[in-house]
Amino acid sequence: MDKSLIAATLGLAMAMAPVAGARAAELKVIAGGGMTIPLKELAPQFERTSGHKVDIQFAATPELIKMATSGNPMDAAVVPVNVMKDAGARAKFAPEPTTDIARVGFGVAIKAGAPKPDVSTPDALKQTLLKAQSITFLPESAAGAYVIKVFDRLGIADAMKAKTKPQKTTGDIPKAVANGDAELGVFLTNVLVAPGVELAGPFPGDLQDDLIFTGAVATDSKDKTAAKAFLDYLKTPEAVTVIKAKGMRPG
């Protein structure tokens, strides 16, 4: 085995291993709403393995930027890359390159059992959106900003405003579709895979894009070693398995 790989593996193991008499870190992490499902499973696994505690606040991009720049205690972030494009937010994290954790594309969801509309081409997606009585997504987010960009490219932005039922959290999007409050959910595909809804299909052709969630250690973290260990854990085979199972792609 490559010596550098052995050293990295040992370093991660040492950072995560509970040490008798050592103080367990209590990590405060901010994360994008699209990472809610995988991180709610991975954080407890990390806690059991490392002895550290992880408190995660999930939010959309505008709120994440506010959190990062608020001055409140923070140890790490797993956020859309858009957060790191904000100069004020980026300044609150270590200058080293961020670590890409997961990525996911966009799609359209319907209520389970409803006839599947055609979204296989840009024109088909356009007609499906125009025919829908209502749509739902989370406009105030990085993913929502991209959805709006797609509407603009299709030339239907104004028409969509009139029929959009905005949500405040990612989890509310599939719920609104499942209970009939909205005909279509338009968002990240992993968010749209939920009870009571079915994926009609991904965005077609060059309308498709990935939203990347990246990790970084906060400059003012009091437990930088533990914070880095948490981010390193999200790159382990165990974590990758969970990320894939939740409808995302690692890295």
N, C-alpha and C positions, 0 to 999 in steps of 0.2 A: 504494500500500500504506500502511496506517496506520503513522504514525511510531513509535508505541509497539511495534508488532509488529516493525518493522525493527530497533529498538533491542534488543529481546529476542533476536531471531535473531542479531544481530551479537554480543551478549554471550555467547550460548551457543557460537557459533563460536570466539570468542576464548578462552573457558575450555577448550574441547576441543582447540584446535589446539596441536600440539607446538611449543615455542619453543626455538630453538637455545640451548643452554647452560642452559636452565631445568631444574629438578629435577622429574622425573616423580613424581607422588604415588603412594603405595602405600596404596590405600583398603581399610579393613577394614569390611565390611558384614555386617549380620545380616539374615536374610530368612526368611519363612515357608516351610514345606515345600511348600505349594501353588504357590509361585512357582519351584520348582526347575527345571522344564523350560524355561520361557521365559528365566529369568535365566542359565542355563548357555549359552544361545545368544547372549543380548544382551551379557553381560559381555565376552566376547572381541571382539565388534564394537566396543564402546565403547573397549576397550584399543587396538585397531588405529587407531581414529579419533583418540583423544586422546593416546596415548602414556602414559597412566596405567595402573596395575595395579589389579586389583580382586580381593580375597580375600573370598569370601562363605561365611559359615557358615549353613547351613539348619537350622531346628529348629521344633518346635511351640511354641505360645504360652507355656506355663509356662516352658519352657527359654529362650525369647527374653526373657522378663521378667527371668530370672536373668542372662542375658548383658548386658542393658542396664544393670542395676544393679550389676554385678560390679566396676566400676571398671577393667576391662580396656580397652585402647585400642579405640576404635570411631569410625568416621567417618559412617556413615549406616545407615539401616534401611529395609527394604521388608517390612512386617509386617502381619499382620491388625490391623484397627482395635482389636481387643480388647486388644492390647498397650498401645496408647496410652491405654486406659481405666484402666490401672494408674497411680496417681499417682506412684509411685516411678520407673517406667520413663519416663513422660511427661516427668518433670523432667530427664531426661538428654538431651533433644532441644531444639532451638531453639524458642522460644515461638511462632513464626509458625505459622499453620495448616499441617497436614500436607498432602501432595499425594497424592491418590488415584491409584494406578497401574493397578490392574486389579481386576476382580471376577468371581465365578463362582458358579453355583448348585450344587444338590445333586442326586444321582441314585443309581440302583441299577445295578450291573453284574453280568453273568453270564459264565461261561466261554464262549469263542467256540464257536458251534455248538449250545449248549444251548438248549432251548425257552425262549422269552422269556415271563416271567411278566407278569401284568397289574399295572401300577402307575399306571394312568390316573386313579384316584380315590383319595381318602384311605382308603376302606374296602378297595379292591382292594389298595393298598399294605400295609395292615394284615394282610390275609389272606395275602399273599405272604410277608411277613416271618414270620408265625406258622407257615407251612407249611415254611419253609426249615429245613434241618437245621443250618445254621451260617451265620453272617454275619461279616464282618470290616470293621473301620475303625480309626481312630486316636483312641481316647477322649481321650487327653491332648493335646488341641489345641482351638483355637477351633472348627474345623469339627466335630470330634468332640463338643464340647459341644452344638452345635446338633443333631446327629443324635440325641443322647440326649434333648434337649428334644422332638424330634418323636416319639420313642418314648413319652415321657410324655404328649404330647397324644393319641396313639393309644391310650393305656391299656395298653401292652404292655412297659413298661420292665423289669419283673421277668422276663418271658419272654425278653427279648432278652439279659439278663445271662447267662442259662444257656447260650446258644448263641453268644455273641460270642467270636471269636478276635482279641484286640487285636493291633495292629501297632505297631512303634516308629518307623517312617518312612512317609511317604506312598507311596513307591515299593513298599513291601512289600505294600500293599493289593491292587493288581491282580495281583501275582505270586502271592499266596495264592489268588486266584480262578482264575487261569490254570492253576496246578498242581493244583487240586482240593482244597486244604486248607480252603477255605471255599466255600460254595455261592453266596453273594451278597456283593458289595462295596457298601458304603453310604457315600458320601463325596462330595467335590467332583467334578463331572463331568469336569473337565480331568484330574484324577488318574486317573480310571477309564477314560480313553481310552488304552489301552496294548496292546501285543502280547498275544494270547491271551485277550483279554476283549472283550465287547461291552456297550454301554450298553442296558439294558432300558428305560430311560426316566428322565425327571427326576421329582423330587418333584412331586406334583400340587397344583393349586390354591393355597390359602393356606398349605400346608405348605412351599412353596418360599420360598427367601430367598437373598440374595447375601452371600457373604463378601467383604469389601472389603480389599484390600491397599493400604496407604498408605505413603508415603515421608517421611522426615524426616532432616535433618542433625543429627548429634550435637553437643551444646553444646561438648564438649571436643575436637572434631576439630581436628587440626593443619593440615588441608587443606580448609577449608570451601568454598572456591571449586571445587575439584575434586569434592568430594562433591556439591555442588549441581549441578555439570555432569553427574554420573552420573545423578542423579534427573531432571534436565531431559531427558537423552537418552532416558529411558524413556517420555517423552511425545512423542517425535518420530514422524513418519509411519513411519519404518523400524521403530522399536520397536513401534508399534501393530500393524503388519502381522504381526510375530512373535507378539505377544500374542494376536491373533485366531486365528492359525494353530494355536496351542497350546490352543485351546478356551476362551479367556477373553475378556472384554470389557474394553476400555480404560476407565480413569477410574472 
